[in-house]
Each structure stands twice: as structure tokens, then as C-alpha cells.
Amino acid sequence: DQYLYLGAARCTRKGNQMCGVFGWVSHSAPLTPRDVESARKTINRLAHRGPDYCGEWKNDVVFMGHRRLSIIDLTDAANQPFIDPSGRYALGFNGEIYNYVELREDLRREGYEFRTRSDTEVLLAALIRWGDDAFGRLDGMFAGALHDRQTGRHLLFRDPLGQKPLYYVEYPGGVIYASELRAITGLAQFEWRTDGDAFRRFLMHGYYSETDTPVVGVRKLLPGCTLEIAGGRTSVMRYWDSIPGQDPLDISEDEAVGVFERLFSQSCARSMRSDVPYGVFMSGGIDSSLILDFCHEINPDIGSFTVAMGESDFDESTKAAMMAKHVGVSDHHTFSMNTESVISAMTDVLASNDEPHGDPGFVNAYFLAKSAKPHLTVALAGDGGDELFAGYLPFTGLATVPYLKVLPETVLEIVKAVARAVPENDGYLGLRFKAQSYLRGFPADDLDRYPLWLASMDPEAMGQLCRTDFFERSNASLPALAPITRLLGPVGEHSRIQQFLYYYQKVFLPEFVCMHTDRAAMQFSLEVRSPFLAPDLVAFANRLPDRMKLRGSTTKWLLKQVARKRGFPDVVAAQKKQGFTFPLARWLKSSLKPMMADLLNPDEWAADGLIDTGVMEGLMADHLEGRSNNYRILYNLMCFRAWRRAFPDIKAV
């Protein structure tokens, strides 16, 4: 019952890993010839994730497909789906196991012999030897599936921090899963519809959080979880978690700096394991600067890559170049991103995304990946530093929460009116923008306040736009935030810093940060690794006392101490957070105005019936006239409309 199909999309370069997976598991009835043919066609919708090789494994009720990008072990022997010597197990996964060298030695001591140098074979051997406990030993980013021919058990899995995506849909006859949504919705034998509640949550957050997707019935496997398919049933289990504030360390500041340096150096070294060229993506911030410094210490020949913006209040390229020179990097690349390149990149991003994503930084990441691809196949980036060490601006507002939350509603409305009177500013985080974002969190339950601070607009205004009571504050809690509030339950009694860190790590990091990093890079078959997201480093950071992350108004306190110890220039070591983005609010009034007008065409929106088009037009007019900075909600709407156009076969709600 084993059949290996070698697809036509083969290149001269072979290897492992950063790839795309697709699978179909029928609970009982055999997959039909039409099902198999559809599966083979849909694998090719993931060709950009793995251009080097296309393979499959199947039996009567299981189909596993794989697209491969070569990174480690550049031989045919490491192709996927990977079958163990006995023929019992089949593995297909997307990702990298950074500590595969150490795991391979552990397994060799237990009698395993290896045929390849790939991390795929190590992962399969680990799962066979240690079962599901193997996931707790892994350092890497990964998502995929393991099939046991003997028992019929099919196991889906996703890495602890959600760096790699995995979508799945359950239907009465089985389960279908894939690395990208497009591979599932491309199956014409099913009818797909947009999810109205998920759309409304998307507008609020700017991304699809938790298990949400734009399509009814299709969900994301949560980070650190497995999904078992066996005996016609499915069950989700969490195999990994790390909760800020749990099991706190009694450690001095100097000791904390030393432990961080040891763990971070180890993570950087593992992240540099590659049989293809690699380098560091530089933003000019402290996170990527630390990565470059540690990596250069290990490999002095490593190169760095950054983007220069024409508008000074959004440009960090000078700091990136300064840091590269300070470290001693001789191979530093700066790619200039002007209005024309932004429009080109944005057009490509909006056309290629199979899930709407409202982060303007996605465009920067896309442009950087496209520009750097001729020079490298693997890049290291600073994802996770802010989420582990309290690096975002809203953390500085935690200290005043006790005072604002007890204000009478009438006084609170006066304060909000004063904030609205502050002159509008379309620069990076203007005063009015910051004040209104902060006040958006009142009144609210403590656990609702965190997503409200990051919301695209006030929930009251969101309710008017969507013509719904979905966003009404009732007893200081919002129905729209119920999934997130449930998720944050384990930290309900922890400090506000720990609660906010947990929100960022469980919600914002996987589906906002990691999602755009993965998608932007994979459009160019480029792999991006994040040394901050090693599980042991995450666990260490979450056990540190709050004062080593946020001290007064100083965010990322410990990282800044490390930077100073290593002699970083003050302009880097002491800097405030600067987002990796471009002046979208400003450009929507000029060069991007035609694109906005096109994507926010009221007739097209009226046909879907999702929003009040009059309210949308008012938001656009207020932004263009400078009365309010509505770029976030307008861009979210633009992203969703572009997605609807790209996938016209997905029906309206």
C-alpha cells in the first residue's frame, strides 16, 4: 500500500528542509482517484515554498504530499515524505530541527544507524524512539505530520512558538491539512465560504489570531500542539507551554546577563547550521544587532542585509550600517526602498497572500526577502525579542492602569475627548495615535485590555462599521475577545507584565510576527530563522523577574545590559522601539491613494454585505482630510478586499 510519486518540479539542488506540506486522511472510505488527482494538483500551489522537489506517499486512506526547499543534506536520500527502514512510518514536515546534531548523537548511543545527514531522518527516529515526548526535546521551527501504517494513527504537529503554519479542516469523512490555506481551498469538491465572525475579529486585530482563518471550517493548529487522527476521531493536545512568572528564578542581574549570553550564543550557533549561504537580516534595532554580534563571533564571514527608507522617521539603515561596522562585518548590504518599490511590493503582497494580514511591515519583509534572495537561502532575524523581554511601547503604559481603571465613566470620556483634540500626526506613533490607543483599553477587563491596546480602532467604532453588537463593552468584557480571554486564563492572577507577555507570546507572536516572516520569505523560497525563539531561551526569559524586562520606562532592560556589556554604540544600546515598517498613513494620502480607492470601492463591498460602506467612506474621508489617522482599519480593509479578489471561488458569508 505504499506508493512514492516523484513530481516534475525538480531542480538540480536537493536538500532539506523549509518546505510545504499537504495531507488528506480519510476516516474509512478509500480516497477516490479524483481526490488523489486533486491532491497532486494542490501540492503545486505550494511550489514557492519548495521549488526543489515534489514527492508524495499514499495508501488507500492517506495521502501525504511534500514540496521541498534544500537546506541541509543536499542529496536525494533526504527527500520527503521520508519513510523509515521498516516501512511502518511516513514523515512529512516543513521546518528545521536546529539541534538535530545533538539528537542524532543521542539516538546513535541508543543503537540507531542513519542513512542521511538530514534533520528529517533524525526527527523521524526521535518520534519512533521517544514517541510524542520527542517534541519536548526539539529546538527548531516545524509543522507537519507523522503516519503510522500499523496503527493507522496520523499525527499533526506544530512548533512551540508557531513559527511554521499548519491549517486543517475536518469534514464528516476525514481531515485535510496544509502549510497554506490556498492548498486546502483549492480543492474544488468542497464549498468554501468566508467566516463573518473571524472577519470582524480580523478587522479588530489586523490579523487572524488563534485558530481563526478567513474560511468557515478551516482552522490553524495552535503552537505547541499536536492533533491526533485515529479511529475516525480527532483530539488536540498541548505538548509545550511556557508561562511568564511561573517558577521564577532567584538570580542576580550579572548572572542573568551571563545565562542569556550562553543560551543565545548556543541558539545562534544552531541557527547557523546550513549547507547553503546564510546571513543576518538587520533592522537597526537591538534584537537583530545582538544576533549579528553573536553570529559574527562564531563566523566572522557572515553578511548582513538591511532596508533603507527614503523618509527619515522610518529609516534605521544608518544604525544598521553603524552596527555592522562596529561588529566588523565586511559584507553588509543595504537595499533602498522608495515609493515605487513599496507600491510594487505591496501589490505583490496583496495579490499573493492566501490569508489577509494587516501589518504594513509585511511589505518591508517582502522587499527585504526579495532583495536578499540572490545572496542567500537562509537568514537569521530578531523575531521574539520584544515578546520575551517586554520591548513594545504599550508595556510602558502598565504602570498607570490602576489609576485609569477607577476613573468614573464621565471623567474617562472627558479624557478621551482631550486626546481627540490633540493635532493629528501621520508620522511614526504620533502623540494622538498613542493616547487614543492607550485610552482604548478603558473601561475593560484586565485580560481584554491587552488586545484592545493593539486594536485597529475603538470597539464602538468597529461596531458601527460592522453593524453589529459583537464589539459592545458589556460588564467590561467584549464578546469579540472571548477566545483570547479564555487563552489568557492561566495568567489571570499573574502580574500585568506577565499577562501582557503571555498575550504577546501566544497571540501576537505566532499569527502576526511569525506569520508575516514566514510568508514574506517563502514567496522567494527563503528560510528565516529566529534565535530568540529557542525553547530553552524562552523558558529562561519567562522565569526572569519583571524588573529585568521593564524598569521604569526602559523596555528590554536585560537585552540593553547585554548590549552595553558587549560595547554597542549608545544609539543602538539605548534606543527606543522602532517598528520595521513604512509611512503608510502618509502615503495613503498620496502615492497609495489610487490603490486605496480601488480596494475600498463601496459597490464591491456592498455585494459582500460585511460592513456599512457609508461608515467606511467616512473613515477614508477623515483620513484623507487629516481629521483622524485611520490607516490601520483602512489597510485591514484593503488587505481583505485584495484577498477576496485573489480567491473569487470562496463565497461570501
HELIX and SHEET records of a PDB file:
HELIX    1   1 PRO A   33  ILE A   43  1                                  11    
HELIX    2   2 ASN A   44  LEU A   46  5                                   3    
HELIX    3   3 ASP A   76  ALA A   78  5                                   3    
HELIX    4   4 TYR A  100  ARG A  109  1                                  10    
HELIX    5   5 ASP A  119  TRP A  130  1                                  12    
HELIX    6   6 GLY A  131  ARG A  137  5                                   7    
HELIX    7   7 LEU A  181  THR A  185  1                                   5    
HELIX    8   8 GLY A  196  HIS A  205  1                                  10    
HELIX    9   9 GLU A  253  SER A  271  1                                  19    
HELIX   10  10 ILE A  286  ILE A  298  1                                  13    
HELIX   11  11 SER A  312  PHE A  314  5                                   3    
HELIX   12  12 SER A  317  VAL A  327  1                                  11    
HELIX   13  13 THR A  339  SER A  352  1                                  14    
HELIX   14  14 GLY A  361  ALA A  372  1                                  12    
HELIX   15  15 GLY A  385  PHE A  389  1                                   5    
HELIX   16  16 LEU A  393  THR A  400  5                                   8    
HELIX   17  17 VAL A  401  LEU A  404  1                                   4    
HELIX   18  18 GLU A  409  ALA A  421  1                                  13    
HELIX   19  19 LEU A  431  LEU A  439  1                                   9    
HELIX   20  20 ASP A  446  TRP A  453  1                                   8    
HELIX   21  21 PRO A  459  CYS A  466  1                                   8    
HELIX   22  22 PRO A  479  LEU A  481  5                                   3    
HELIX   23  23 ALA A  482  LEU A  487  1                                   6    
HELIX   24  24 GLY A  489  VAL A  491  5                                   3    
HELIX   25  25 ARG A  496  TYR A  503  1                                   8    
HELIX   26  26 TYR A  504  CYS A  514  3                                  11    
HELIX   27  27 MET A  515  MET A  522  1                                   8    
HELIX   28  28 PRO A  531  LEU A  533  5                                   3    
HELIX   29  29 PRO A  535  ARG A  543  1                                   9    
HELIX   30  30 ASP A  546  MET A  548  5                                   3    
HELIX   31  31 TRP A  557  LYS A  565  1                                   9    
HELIX   32  32 ASP A  570  ALA A  573  1                                   4    
HELIX   33  33 LEU A  584  TRP A  587  1                                   4    
HELIX   34  34 LYS A  593  LEU A  599  1                                   7    
HELIX   35  35 PRO A  602  ASP A  608  1                                   7    
HELIX   36  36 THR A  613  LEU A  624  1                                  12    
HELIX   37  37 TYR A  631  ALA A  646  1                                  16    
SHEET    1   A 7 TYR A   3  LEU A   6  0                                        
SHEET    2   A 7 TYR A  53  LYS A  58 -1                                        
SHEET    3   A 7 VAL A  62  ARG A  68 -1                                        
SHEET    4   A 7 GLY A  20  SER A  26 -1                                        
SHEET    5   A 7 GLY A 174  ALA A 178 -1                                        
SHEET    6   A 7 TYR A 167  TYR A 171 -1                                        
SHEET    7   A 7 VAL A 218  LYS A 220 -1                                        
SHEET    1   B 6 PHE A  82  ILE A  83  0                                        
SHEET    2   B 6 TYR A  89  ILE A  97 -1                                        
SHEET    3   B 6 GLY A 140  ASP A 148 -1                                        
SHEET    4   B 6 HIS A 154  ARG A 158 -1                                        
SHEET    5   B 6 CYS A 225  ALA A 230 -1                                        
SHEET    6   B 6 ARG A 233  ARG A 238 -1                                        
SHEET    1   C 5 HIS A 332  MET A 337  0                                        
SHEET    2   C 5 GLY A 303  MET A 309  1                                        
SHEET    3   C 5 TYR A 278  PHE A 281  1                                        
SHEET    4   C 5 VAL A 378  LEU A 380  1                                        
SHEET    5   C 5 GLU A 527  ARG A 529  1                                        
END                                                                             
